[in-house]
Amino acid sequence: MTTASLHQTQLQHEENAIETADFYNEATEDYKFWSRDFNMHFGYYSPLRTNPFRRDTMLNEMNRQIFKRLPNATNLCDLGCGMGATIRYGLYNNPNLRITGITFSDFQATEGNKLLKSYNGHIAIGDYNRTGFLSNSFDGALAIESFCHSGHSADSFTEAYRILKPGAKLVVGDAFLKKDYNELCIGGSYCYKGLCNGWSLEKLGNIPALKIMLAEIGFNNITVEDVSFRVAPSVLHVPFAITGFIIKKLLKNQQLKPQSMQNLKGSLFALLSGVQMNNFGYYIITCSK
């Protein structure tokens, strides 16, 4: 990549970080309607463990699945932690953990740290592409539906690699394309653009290219699990959550903020994208330094 291309990519990341921070500073409170715990991600359906009609059981099961893949870690970093719901879940179930989160949003950091007062965790304001954390300082890292805001870029995964200790694992749960963007059909392309615009996503990475990129960065023991069907039951909650949210606002005679409308549009396109199994998938990726 040329110096000019690197500079352009850096500018794009910075602009997107500002846009993402603005989005979450205004729209984070809306997620209370999605999750009592402020889980800002989709869920994971496990028979006998979760109830497909109770969304929070699936959202917290996603948290459990991520931590299950980090069995020996004690000092973790949550890269793009939102309000810290995943951090609180991990610390509640394992008080011996220490978890540091990082978010673009000062609102999320301020309010999230209030919720973490009785836990061994902290949320910092910053860019997960340039955390400022010491190299080789964490024995585990996770990123649930956060790296998409930077386009699943090499910068995000390279920074995660830098802050991990040798042998430590990174676990990512997120939606990805199954092919290159240029190979999407008209419908797929339309949904993809609506999803990215609605949720302030730089882009989605595609799985074949991601595997190559992870290996080039230096990660090994790369495992890619397609969990789309496990995630689907929580995605089906989207139209009901959107309808309920709008009705609640109307009954209170409250106007929808522009960021709320943007969030709702992104949620709708997430549902439309989710049914296109040939173009989109939800994956849990585990790799070691």
C-alpha positions as CSV (number, residue, x, y, z in Angstrom):
1,M,0.0,0.0,0.0
2,T,1.4,3.5,-0.9
3,T,1.9,6.3,1.5
4,A,-1.0,8.2,-0.1
5,S,-3.3,5.1,0.3
6,L,-2.3,4.7,4.0
7,H,-3.0,8.3,4.6
8,Q,-6.4,8.0,3.0
9,T,-7.3,4.9,5.0
10,Q,-6.2,6.7,8.2
11,L,-8.5,9.7,7.4
12,Q,-11.4,7.3,6.6
13,H,-10.9,5.6,10.0
14,E,-10.8,8.9,11.8
15,E,-13.9,10.2,10.1
16,N,-15.7,7.0,10.8
17,A,-14.7,7.0,14.4
18,I,-16.1,10.5,14.9
19,E,-19.4,9.5,13.1
20,T,-19.6,6.3,15.3
21,A,-19.0,8.2,18.5
22,D,-21.7,10.8,17.5
23,F,-24.1,7.9,16.7
24,Y,-23.6,6.1,20.0
25,N,-23.5,9.3,22.1
26,E,-27.1,9.9,21.0
27,A,-28.5,6.5,20.3
28,T,-27.2,4.3,23.1
29,E,-30.1,5.0,25.4
30,D,-32.4,3.5,22.8
31,Y,-30.7,0.1,23.3
32,K,-32.4,-0.1,26.7
33,F,-35.5,-1.2,24.8
34,W,-33.4,-3.9,23.1
35,S,-31.8,-5.2,26.3
36,R,-32.3,-4.5,30.0
37,D,-28.5,-5.0,30.4
38,F,-27.6,-2.8,27.5
39,N,-26.3,-5.7,25.4
40,M,-25.7,-4.0,22.1
41,H,-25.4,-7.1,20.0
42,F,-27.4,-10.1,18.7
43,G,-27.9,-13.3,20.7
44,Y,-27.0,-16.9,20.6
45,Y,-29.7,-19.6,20.8
46,S,-28.8,-22.7,22.8
47,P,-31.5,-25.3,23.3
48,L,-32.4,-25.8,27.0
49,R,-30.2,-22.8,28.0
50,T,-32.1,-20.0,26.3
51,N,-35.7,-19.1,25.6
52,P,-36.2,-17.9,22.0
53,F,-39.1,-15.6,23.2
54,R,-36.9,-14.0,25.8
55,R,-34.3,-11.9,24.0
56,D,-32.0,-11.2,27.0
57,T,-31.4,-14.9,27.6
58,M,-30.0,-15.2,24.0
59,L,-28.0,-11.9,24.3
60,N,-26.3,-13.1,27.5
61,E,-25.7,-16.5,26.0
62,M,-23.7,-14.8,23.2
63,N,-21.6,-13.3,26.0
64,R,-21.2,-16.8,27.6
65,Q,-20.1,-18.2,24.2
66,I,-17.4,-15.6,23.8
67,F,-16.0,-16.1,27.3
68,K,-16.2,-19.9,26.9
69,R,-13.6,-19.5,24.1
70,L,-11.3,-17.6,26.5
71,P,-11.0,-20.2,29.2
72,N,-7.6,-19.4,30.7
73,A,-7.6,-15.6,30.4
74,T,-7.7,-13.4,33.6
75,N,-6.8,-10.0,32.2
76,L,-9.0,-9.2,29.2
77,C,-9.6,-6.3,26.8
78,D,-13.0,-5.7,25.3
79,L,-12.4,-3.8,22.0
80,G,-15.5,-1.8,21.4
81,C,-17.3,-2.5,24.6
82,G,-20.3,-0.3,24.4
83,M,-21.9,0.3,27.8
84,G,-19.9,-2.7,29.2
85,A,-22.7,-5.3,29.3
86,T,-20.4,-8.0,28.2
87,I,-17.8,-6.9,30.8
88,R,-20.4,-7.0,33.5
89,Y,-21.5,-10.4,32.5
90,G,-18.0,-11.8,32.5
91,L,-17.1,-10.2,35.9
92,Y,-20.4,-11.3,37.5
93,N,-19.8,-14.9,36.5
94,N,-16.0,-14.8,37.3
95,P,-15.0,-12.2,39.9
96,N,-11.4,-13.1,39.5
97,L,-11.3,-11.6,36.0
98,R,-10.1,-8.1,35.2
99,I,-11.5,-6.6,32.1
100,T,-10.7,-3.3,30.4
101,G,-13.0,-1.9,27.7
102,I,-12.5,0.8,25.2
103,T,-15.2,2.7,23.3
104,F,-15.3,5.7,20.9
105,S,-18.3,7.1,22.9
106,D,-17.7,9.3,25.9
107,F,-21.4,8.8,26.8
108,Q,-20.9,5.0,26.9
109,A,-17.7,5.3,28.9
110,T,-19.2,7.6,31.5
111,E,-22.5,5.7,31.9
112,G,-20.9,2.3,31.6
113,N,-18.3,3.0,34.3
114,K,-21.2,4.0,36.7
115,L,-22.6,0.5,36.1
116,L,-19.2,-1.0,36.7
117,K,-18.6,0.6,40.1
118,S,-18.8,-2.7,42.0
119,Y,-16.8,-4.7,39.5
120,N,-13.2,-5.1,38.7
121,G,-13.5,-3.5,35.3
122,H,-13.1,-0.1,33.6
123,I,-14.1,1.5,30.3
124,A,-11.7,3.9,28.6
125,I,-12.5,6.4,25.8
126,G,-10.5,5.7,22.7
127,D,-10.0,4.1,19.4
128,Y,-9.6,0.3,19.4
129,N,-7.4,0.7,16.3
130,R,-4.9,2.7,18.4
131,T,-5.6,1.9,22.0
132,G,-2.5,3.2,23.7
133,F,-2.3,0.1,25.8
134,L,1.1,-1.5,26.4
135,S,2.2,-4.3,24.0
136,N,1.9,-7.8,25.3
137,S,-0.3,-6.7,28.2
138,F,-3.5,-8.8,27.9
139,D,-4.0,-12.5,28.0
140,G,-7.2,-12.4,26.1
141,A,-9.3,-10.0,23.9
142,L,-12.8,-9.9,22.5
143,A,-14.8,-7.8,20.1
144,I,-18.5,-8.4,19.6
145,E,-20.0,-6.5,16.7
146,S,-17.5,-3.7,17.0
147,F,-14.8,-4.1,14.5
148,C,-17.4,-3.7,11.7
149,H,-17.4,0.0,12.5
150,S,-13.9,0.1,11.1
151,G,-14.6,-2.2,8.3
152,H,-12.9,-5.3,9.9
153,S,-9.7,-3.6,8.9
154,A,-6.2,-4.9,9.3
155,D,-5.6,-2.0,11.7
156,S,-8.2,-3.4,14.2
157,F,-6.8,-6.9,14.1
158,T,-3.1,-5.7,14.1
159,E,-3.8,-3.6,17.2
160,A,-5.4,-6.6,18.9
161,Y,-2.4,-8.7,18.1
162,R,0.0,-6.1,19.5
163,I,-1.7,-5.8,22.9
164,L,-2.0,-9.6,23.4
165,K,0.6,-11.7,25.2
166,P,2.1,-14.5,23.2
167,G,-0.2,-17.4,23.1
168,A,-3.2,-15.3,24.1
169,K,-6.5,-15.5,22.2
170,L,-8.7,-13.0,20.3
171,V,-12.4,-13.9,20.0
172,V,-14.6,-11.9,17.6
173,G,-18.4,-12.3,17.1
174,D,-19.7,-10.4,14.1
175,A,-21.5,-10.4,10.8
176,F,-19.4,-10.8,7.7
177,L,-19.9,-11.0,3.9
178,K,-19.4,-14.5,2.5
179,K,-18.0,-13.1,-0.7
180,D,-16.5,-9.9,-2.1
181,Y,-18.8,-6.8,-2.1
182,N,-18.6,-6.7,-5.9
183,E,-20.0,-10.2,-6.2
184,L,-23.3,-9.3,-4.3
185,C,-26.5,-9.3,-6.2
186,I,-28.6,-6.1,-6.5
187,G,-30.7,-7.0,-3.5
188,G,-27.7,-7.9,-1.4
189,S,-25.9,-4.7,-2.4
190,Y,-28.9,-2.6,-1.5
191,C,-29.2,-4.2,2.0
192,Y,-25.5,-4.0,2.5
193,K,-25.5,-0.2,1.9
194,G,-28.5,0.3,4.1
195,L,-27.0,-1.7,6.9
196,C,-23.7,0.2,6.7
197,N,-25.4,3.6,6.5
198,G,-27.8,2.9,9.3
199,W,-25.3,1.6,11.8
200,S,-22.3,3.8,10.8
201,L,-20.3,0.8,9.6
202,E,-17.3,1.5,7.4
203,K,-17.9,-1.8,5.7
204,L,-18.1,-5.5,6.4
205,G,-15.1,-7.8,5.8
206,N,-15.5,-11.0,3.9
207,I,-14.6,-14.3,5.4
208,P,-12.2,-15.7,2.7
209,A,-10.1,-12.5,2.8
210,L,-10.3,-12.3,6.6
211,K,-8.7,-15.7,7.0
212,I,-5.8,-14.7,4.8
213,M,-5.4,-11.3,6.6
214,L,-5.3,-12.9,10.1
215,A,-2.5,-15.3,9.0
216,E,-0.6,-12.5,7.5
217,I,-0.8,-10.4,10.7
218,G,0.7,-13.4,12.6
219,F,-2.3,-15.1,14.2
220,N,-2.4,-18.9,14.3
221,N,-4.9,-21.6,15.3
222,I,-7.6,-19.6,13.4
223,T,-11.1,-21.1,13.9
224,V,-14.0,-19.7,12.0
225,E,-17.5,-20.9,13.1
226,D,-20.6,-20.0,11.2
227,V,-23.2,-19.5,13.9
228,S,-25.8,-17.8,11.7
229,F,-28.6,-20.2,12.6
230,R,-27.8,-19.8,16.3
231,V,-28.1,-16.0,15.9
232,A,-31.2,-16.0,13.7
233,P,-33.8,-16.3,16.5
234,S,-32.6,-13.1,18.1
235,V,-32.5,-11.3,14.7
236,L,-36.2,-12.2,14.3
237,H,-36.9,-10.1,17.3
238,V,-35.9,-7.0,15.3
239,P,-39.3,-6.1,13.8
240,F,-41.1,-6.5,17.1
241,A,-38.5,-4.4,18.9
242,I,-38.7,-1.7,16.3
243,T,-42.5,-1.6,16.4
244,G,-42.6,-1.6,20.2
245,F,-40.0,1.2,20.4
246,I,-41.9,3.4,18.0
247,I,-45.2,2.8,19.7
248,K,-43.6,3.7,23.1
249,K,-42.3,7.0,21.7
250,L,-45.6,7.9,20.2
251,L,-47.5,7.1,23.3
252,K,-45.2,9.4,25.3
253,N,-45.6,12.1,22.5
254,Q,-41.8,12.0,22.0
255,Q,-40.1,12.7,18.7
256,L,-37.6,10.2,17.4
257,K,-34.0,11.6,17.3
258,P,-32.2,11.4,13.9
259,Q,-29.8,8.9,15.4
260,S,-32.7,6.8,16.6
261,M,-34.1,6.8,13.1
262,Q,-30.7,5.8,11.7
263,N,-30.5,3.0,14.3
264,L,-33.9,1.7,13.4
265,K,-33.1,1.7,9.7
266,G,-29.9,-0.2,10.4
267,S,-31.8,-2.7,12.5
268,L,-34.3,-3.3,9.6
269,F,-31.5,-3.8,7.1
270,A,-29.9,-6.2,9.5
271,L,-33.0,-8.3,9.4
272,L,-33.2,-8.1,5.6
273,S,-29.5,-9.0,5.3
274,G,-29.9,-11.9,7.7
275,V,-32.3,-13.8,5.5
276,Q,-29.8,-13.6,2.6
277,M,-27.7,-16.6,3.7
278,N,-25.8,-16.8,0.5
279,N,-24.4,-13.2,1.0
280,F,-24.2,-12.7,4.7
281,G,-23.3,-14.8,7.8
282,Y,-22.7,-14.4,11.5
283,Y,-19.4,-15.9,12.7
284,I,-17.4,-16.4,15.9
285,I,-13.7,-16.3,15.1
286,T,-11.1,-17.5,17.5
287,C,-7.3,-17.0,16.9
288,S,-4.1,-17.0,18.9
289,K,-1.0,-14.8,18.9
